[in-house]
Amino acid sequence: MKKKLFVILLCITSLVGCTSMQSIDSGSTRLTDHLEVGDRLIVQEKSGRTLAMSLLMFDEEQIIGAICGDPRRQVEIMVADIEKIEVEKLDGGMTALAVVGGTVAVITVVPLLLAAAMGDS
């Protein structure tokens, strides 16, 4: 029973993925080198408007995305109008740290919980 519980908790912990936002300089790099359909973006336009979106399609001249929170609403933005783009990417280092931390927590907490439960009976 203890092994089974440990394995289940370890699997759940390992599924945790940490992400971070990475800035892309839209003026000096090609967007096609950094973006993939499905990426979550925060786009700041030169006008000051900021949009959070899921990328649907793009080319060197424009990006088209679905607004986060309202996926039926799509927006087209010309690359020339973009001040800054941030892309949400999986952070391998943070994910590894979360898995290690979760494993240590499981190894430490589960025996204490089991000991407390057995002591109450």
C-alpha positions in Angstrom: 0.0 0.0 0.0 2.8 2.4 0.9 4.6 1.8 -2.3 1.5 2.2 -4.4 0.7 5.6 -2.7 4.3 6.7 -3.2 4.3 5.8 -6.9 1.0 7.6 -7.5 2.2 10.8 -5.7 5.5 10.7 -7.5 3.7 10.4 -10.9 1.4 13.4 -10.1 4.4 15.4 -8.9 6.3 14.7 -12.1 3.5 15.9 -14.3 3.9 19.4 -12.8 5.4 21.7 -15.5 6.7 25.1 -14.7 6.6 27.8 -17.4 8.1 31.2 -17.8 7.6 34.1 -20.1 10.4 34.7 -22.6 10.7 38.1 -24.4 11.2 38.2 -28.1 12.5 41.3 -29.8 10.2 41.4 -32.8 12.3 44.0 -34.6 15.6 42.2 -34.6 14.7 38.5 -35.0 12.5 36.5 -37.2 9.3 35.5 -35.4 9.3 32.1 -37.2 12.4 31.2 -35.3 10.7 31.7 -31.9 7.0 31.1 -32.3 4.9 27.9 -32.8 1.2 27.6 -33.4 -0.4 27.0 -30.0 2.0 29.2 -28.1 0.6 31.4 -25.4 1.6 35.0 -26.0 1.4 38.4 -24.4 1.6 41.0 -27.1 2.2 44.7 -26.3 1.5 47.0 -29.3 3.1 50.3 -29.9 -0.3 51.9 -29.3 0.0 50.6 -25.7 -2.7 47.9 -26.0 -1.7 44.6 -24.4 -3.3 41.3 -25.4 -3.0 37.8 -24.0 -3.6 35.2 -26.7 -3.1 31.7 -28.0 -1.3 31.8 -31.3 -3.4 30.4 -34.2 -1.2 31.3 -37.2 1.5 33.8 -38.2 3.9 34.8 -40.8 6.6 37.6 -41.0 4.0 40.3 -41.4 1.2 39.4 -39.0 0.1 37.2 -36.1 -3.4 35.8 -35.6 -4.5 34.6 -32.2 -7.4 33.7 -30.0 -7.9 36.0 -27.0 -7.3 34.1 -23.7 -10.5 34.0 -21.8 -12.6 34.3 -25.0 -11.2 31.8 -27.5 -14.0 32.6 -30.0 -12.6 36.1 -30.3 -9.7 36.3 -32.7 -7.4 39.2 -33.3 -4.9 40.0 -36.1 -1.9 42.1 -35.3 0.6 43.4 -37.8 4.2 42.7 -36.8 5.1 46.3 -37.5 2.7 47.4 -34.8 4.2 45.2 -32.1 6.4 46.7 -29.4 7.1 43.5 -27.5 6.1 39.8 -27.5 6.4 37.5 -24.5 6.1 33.7 -25.1 5.2 31.2 -22.4 7.7 28.4 -22.6 8.3 25.3 -20.4 11.2 25.9 -18.0 13.1 22.6 -17.7 15.1 23.8 -14.7 12.0 24.8 -12.7 10.2 21.7 -13.7 13.1 19.5 -12.5 13.2 21.5 -9.2 9.5 21.0 -8.7 9.8 17.2 -9.3 12.7 16.9 -6.8 11.0 19.1 -4.3 7.8 17.2 -4.6 9.6 13.9 -4.3 11.3 15.1 -1.1 8.0 16.3 0.3 6.3 13.0 -0.5 9.1 11.0 1.1 8.9 13.2 4.2 5.2 13.8 4.6 3.6 10.4 3.6 5.3 8.5 6.4 4.3 11.1 9.0 0.7 11.0 7.8 0.7 7.2 7.9 2.2 7.2 11.4 -0.4 9.7 12.6 -3.2 7.7 11.0 -2.0 4.5 12.6 -1.6 6.2 16.0 -5.2 7.4 16.0 -6.7 3.9 15.5 
